[in-house]
Structures are given as C-alpha cells and as structure tokens.
Amino acid sequence: MDDFYVNIVDPLEKRKVLLQSSRVLIGCLRGLDEFLASKKEKKELLDEFLSTLKAISRLNDKLKARLPRASVSGKEAPRKKFLHENVPFVQPLEADVPKSKLDLLEEELASIEEKLSRLG
C-alpha cells in the first residue's frame, strides 16, 4: 500500500483555529452541563416541596377531623405583626468537587495553547 501526504498550508494557523473552536465548544458544553444540573436540582426541590405540601395537607385534614366544631364570633382577634430581621445572605461553602471531564479537557487544551504560543 502506497502512503501519500497532503501538504497543509500554514498548519500552525489551522491548529490555532481548531483549538479556538474546541475552546468555544467546551464553553458550550460547560454551560449545558450547568443548565442540566440546575434543572435537575430544581426538579428535586420541587418534588420535595410537593411531598411536604401533601404531608401538611394530610396532617391538616387529620387536625380538622379531631377538632370540635365551633361557631365563629363576629370579631376576630387582632393579628400580630412580625418584623423580619435583615440577615445578610451567606454563600454556602463549596465542598471539594472532583474535576469533571470538561475541566480536565479544558486544562489539556490550555496546555496545548501554551505550547502553540511558544511555537509562534
């Protein structure tokens, strides 16, 4: 079998363009990954909220069944006003998260770009 070679004009420029495209693609994949993670977290929180709401509803029904029936008087007792303290939001500490495949790929891409910048 005969081997043949194709001459590539300006291979460094082609490599740079390919690396830039890869960097953009990695950014898009990271954004998609973050979006899917937040969507999953939102669904889990919503499911937890709905199950808590159902439990509260069941407990409320049980309470209504056990309480005696009473007529409501003409005047209602004045409601208390609650003052909320201005508590600053504290960002939760991030646990040590293992590097994802995207992070590893991005580090490798950065090292390749560094080597290319040394070439010229």
C-alpha positions in Angstrom: 0.0 0.0 0.0 1.4 3.4 -1.0 1.5 6.2 1.5 1.0 9.7 0.4 1.0 13.0 2.2 -1.1 16.1 1.7 0.6 19.5 2.2 -1.3 21.7 4.7 -0.8 25.4 4.2 0.0 27.2 7.4 -0.5 24.2 9.8 0.0 26.4 13.0 -2.8 28.6 12.0 -5.1 25.6 11.3 -4.2 24.2 14.7 -4.9 27.6 16.4 -8.4 27.8 14.7 -9.1 24.2 15.8 -8.1 24.9 19.4 -10.2 28.1 19.5 -13.2 26.1 18.2 -12.6 23.4 20.8 -12.5 26.1 23.5 -15.8 27.5 22.4 -17.3 24.0 22.3 -16.0 23.3 25.8 -17.7 26.5 27.0 -21.0 25.5 25.4 -20.7 22.0 27.0 -20.0 23.5 30.4 -23.0 25.8 30.1 -25.2 22.9 29.1 -23.9 20.9 32.0 -24.6 23.7 34.4 -28.1 24.2 33.0 -28.9 20.5 33.3 -27.6 20.4 36.8 -29.7 23.4 37.9 -32.7 21.9 36.1 -32.2 18.6 38.0 -31.8 20.4 41.3 -34.9 22.5 40.7 -36.9 19.4 39.9 -35.7 17.7 43.1 -36.6 20.7 45.2 -40.0 21.0 43.6 -40.7 17.3 44.3 -39.6 17.7 47.9 -41.8 20.8 48.2 -44.8 19.0 46.8 -44.4 15.9 49.0 -44.1 18.3 52.1 -47.2 20.1 50.9 -49.1 16.8 50.7 -47.9 15.8 54.1 -49.0 19.1 55.6 -52.4 18.8 53.9 -52.9 15.3 55.3 -52.0 16.5 58.8 -54.3 19.4 58.4 -57.2 17.2 57.4 -56.5 15.0 60.5 -56.4 18.0 62.7 -59.7 19.3 61.4 -61.3 15.9 62.0 -60.2 15.9 65.6 -61.1 19.5 66.5 -64.6 20.2 67.7 -66.9 22.2 65.5 -67.3 25.8 66.8 -69.1 28.8 65.6 -67.0 31.9 64.6 -67.7 35.0 66.6 -68.3 38.4 65.0 -64.9 39.9 65.8 -61.6 38.4 65.0 -58.6 38.9 67.3 -56.1 41.4 66.0 -53.3 39.7 64.2 -49.7 40.2 65.3 -47.2 41.8 63.0 -43.9 40.1 62.6 -40.8 42.0 61.9 -38.1 40.3 59.8 -34.5 40.9 60.6 -32.3 41.9 57.7 -30.0 38.9 57.7 -27.2 39.0 55.1 -27.1 36.2 52.6 -24.2 33.9 53.3 -22.8 31.9 50.4 -22.6 28.2 51.3 -19.1 26.7 51.3 -18.3 24.6 48.3 -17.1 21.1 49.0 -14.2 19.6 47.2 -15.7 18.7 43.9 -13.8 16.2 41.7 -12.8 17.6 38.4 -15.2 16.7 35.6 -14.2 15.5 32.1 -14.8 19.0 30.8 -12.4 20.6 33.3 -9.7 18.0 32.5 -10.2 18.6 28.8 -10.0 22.4 29.3 -6.7 22.0 31.2 -5.3 19.9 28.4 -6.5 22.5 25.9 -4.8 25.3 27.9 -1.5 23.4 27.9 -1.7 22.8 24.2 -2.4 26.5 23.6 0.6 27.4 25.8 2.8 25.1 23.7 1.4 26.7 20.5 2.1 30.2 21.8 5.7 29.3 22.4 6.0 28.0 18.8 5.0 31.3 17.3 
